[in-house]
Amino acid sequence: MKRLIYFISPLLVLTGAVFFTTFRPIEQAIYFLILFLLTCLSAMTVVERLVKHHDVIRRLNTIHPLIGIVLGTVILAIIIGSLFWIAPSLTHPGPVGLLEIFLFMYVVILVLGFIVSCFFEGITRQPKDQLIRPVFLFIGTGYLILTVFGILQLYRQTG
C-alpha cells in the first residue's frame, strides 16, 4: 500500500495537467489537497525507509531542537527564495514545469517535517525518528483544515 501511494503522487501531477485548464478554482483546491496529502504520505514512507536502512536520520537526532528549528527555517527560506528565482520557468504547464513544482513541494514538505519534528522533540523530549508519523499527520491535517476553510470561502464568494 505504501509503495502504491509513493508511485501515485507523481502520476497525479503529470496526468492532472491535462485537465488543469478546465478546473474551476474549487476543483483546483480539491486537486491540490489530494496531491499534497499523497505527497505527504509519500514523504513519510521515504523518511521511514531512511530511518530503517540508513544512519542519516539517526544522526539528525543529535541536533539540538532549537538549532534544528533555526537551521530548518534558514533552509526553508533558501528554498522559497530559489522558488522566486525560478518562478518564470514554473509558469509553463508542461511536464518539466510540473515535475519542478512537485520536487519543490516534496523538498519543502521534508524540510517542514524536519522543523516540526525538532519542535515536537523540544516539547516531548522524544527523538526525531519516533516522531515521523505524528509530524507528517500534523502537516497533512493542518493543510487539510486550511484548504477546507479556503474552499468554504470560495463557495461563499461564488454564492
ROMI-33282 format. One line per field, with one value per residue (C-alpha): residue in one letter; x, y, z. Coordinates in pm, 1 decimal. Example, Ala and Ser with C-alpha at 12.3 -4.5 7.8 and 13.67 -1.06 7.14 Angstrom:
2
lomar <- (a	s) $
xx <- (1230.0	1367.0) $
yy <- (-450.0	-106.0) $
zz <- (780.0	714.0) $
***
This chain:
159
lomar <- (m	k	r	l	i	y	f	i	s	p	l	l	v	l	t	g	a	v	f	f	t	t	f	r	p	i	e	q	a	i	y	f	l	i	l	f	l	l	t	c	l	s	a	m	t	v	v	e	r	l	v	k	h	h	d	v	i	r	r	l	n	t	i	h	p	l	i	g	i	v	l	g	t	v	i	l	a	i	i	i	g	s	l	f	w	i	a	p	s	l	t	h	p	g	p	v	g	l	l	e	i	f	l	f	m	y	v	v	i	l	v	l	g	f	i	v	s	c	f	f	e	g	i	t	r	q	p	k	d	q	l	i	r	p	v	f	l	f	i	g	t	g	y	l	i	l	t	v	f	g	i	l	q	l	y	r	q	t	g) $
xx <- (0.0	279.4	457.6	135.4	92.6	457.6	404.3	58.6	169.5	393.7	136.3	-132.6	90.5	161.0	-185.5	-366.7	-201.0	-423.2	-737.4	-584.8	-707.3	-1070.0	-1077.8	-1268.9	-1093.0	-1276.3	-1178.4	-817.9	-817.2	-950.8	-699.1	-404.2	-537.6	-536.5	-195.8	-48.7	-184.2	-49.4	286.1	287.8	223.3	491.4	743.3	652.5	725.0	1055.3	1166.6	1057.9	1266.0	1565.3	1537.3	1530.4	1807.1	2038.3	2201.4	2121.1	1805.9	1964.8	2242.3	1978.7	1867.0	2189.1	2094.9	1955.1	1588.5	1645.3	1937.4	1726.9	1440.5	1674.2	1860.2	1534.9	1391.3	1704.3	1687.6	1316.9	1390.7	1660.0	1416.7	1145.1	1400.0	1510.8	1144.9	1105.6	1420.3	1294.0	927.2	916.9	1001.7	723.8	451.6	478.4	225.1	444.3	566.7	902.0	735.0	500.9	789.8	975.3	668.5	633.0	1000.4	985.7	670.8	838.7	1152.9	950.2	741.4	1059.3	1213.2	886.0	874.5	1224.4	1127.6	809.2	990.6	1250.9	967.6	793.6	1123.0	1170.9	823.8	810.9	1182.9	1137.4	1390.8	1301.6	1289.0	998.6	801.7	785.0	419.0	279.8	475.0	355.1	-0.7	15.2	134.5	-129.1	-410.3	-310.8	-313.1	-645.8	-805.9	-669.2	-785.8	-1135.6	-1165.7	-1039.9	-1297.1	-1573.7	-1456.6	-1467.2	-1823.7	-1927.7	-1774.6	-1935.4	-2273.6) $
yy <- (0.0	242.2	175.8	238.7	576.4	650.1	598.0	759.5	1110.4	1184.2	1032.0	1265.6	1563.4	1463.0	1336.4	1618.4	1872.5	1759.3	1858.1	2155.7	2415.8	2309.2	2316.0	2578.7	2724.2	2488.5	2182.4	2305.9	2336.9	1982.6	1851.2	2012.0	1896.4	1535.3	1583.9	1738.7	1465.7	1193.0	1368.8	1396.0	1021.5	954.0	1167.4	986.2	646.6	770.9	903.1	580.3	379.8	607.5	552.6	174.0	139.1	438.6	621.5	970.6	1028.7	884.9	1141.9	1415.0	1306.1	1452.5	1805.9	2021.1	2112.0	2489.4	2460.3	2232.0	2481.7	2767.3	2553.4	2426.6	2778.4	2905.2	2614.1	2680.5	3049.5	2950.0	2714.8	2979.8	3235.4	2996.9	2937.2	3309.5	3294.7	3015.0	3122.3	3213.6	2855.1	2722.9	2904.1	2664.3	2383.6	2126.1	1807.7	1963.2	2255.3	2020.9	1797.0	2100.6	2203.1	1851.0	1830.7	2168.2	2062.6	1737.1	1910.4	2174.1	1902.0	1723.3	2044.0	2138.6	1787.9	1840.5	2175.3	2036.6	1726.4	1949.9	2148.3	1829.8	1690.4	2003.2	1963.7	1586.9	1500.0	1204.1	1151.7	1268.8	919.6	828.0	1136.2	1070.4	968.3	1228.9	1505.6	1422.4	1364.4	1705.9	1870.2	1693.7	1769.7	2134.8	2169.5	1985.3	2224.8	2531.9	2403.2	2323.2	2676.5	2810.0	2603.0	2727.6	3084.2	3020.3	2888.4	3197.8	3427.4	3248.4	3232.1) $
zz <- (0.0	88.0	-239.0	-427.9	-257.9	-328.5	-702.6	-733.2	-633.6	-935.4	-1168.3	-1035.6	-1102.7	-1461.4	-1554.9	-1377.2	-1605.4	-1891.5	-1701.8	-1521.8	-1770.8	-1730.0	-1348.8	-1158.2	-851.4	-615.4	-818.8	-827.8	-449.6	-408.4	-664.3	-485.9	-149.4	-268.0	-427.4	-113.0	113.7	-116.2	-132.2	247.1	278.9	20.6	210.0	530.8	374.1	232.2	570.9	743.5	495.7	550.4	925.2	883.2	625.8	671.8	957.2	825.7	1029.5	1343.1	1304.5	1289.0	1637.1	1776.7	1665.0	1945.0	1878.1	1878.4	1636.9	1418.1	1409.1	1312.7	1057.2	905.1	885.5	707.7	460.6	404.2	337.0	85.2	-89.7	-107.1	-233.9	-506.7	-590.6	-659.5	-870.8	-1096.3	-1091.9	-1463.2	-1559.7	-1337.5	-1530.0	-1823.9	-1773.5	-1943.5	-1779.0	-1685.4	-1505.0	-1321.2	-1221.8	-1085.7	-885.5	-749.0	-649.9	-477.0	-291.8	-189.3	-60.8	125.2	291.7	403.9	541.7	710.8	858.4	998.2	1153.3	1309.5	1437.5	1604.8	1762.8	1881.2	2009.5	2217.3	2365.7	2420.8	2456.5	2219.7	1939.0	1589.6	1440.4	1671.5	1566.2	1190.5	1165.5	1407.6	1232.9	882.4	1005.8	1172.6	849.3	639.4	882.9	904.7	527.3	510.9	758.2	579.7	241.1	367.7	505.7	170.5	-20.0	209.1	145.0	-232.1	-201.0	-7.6	-270.6	-564.9	-399.9) $
***
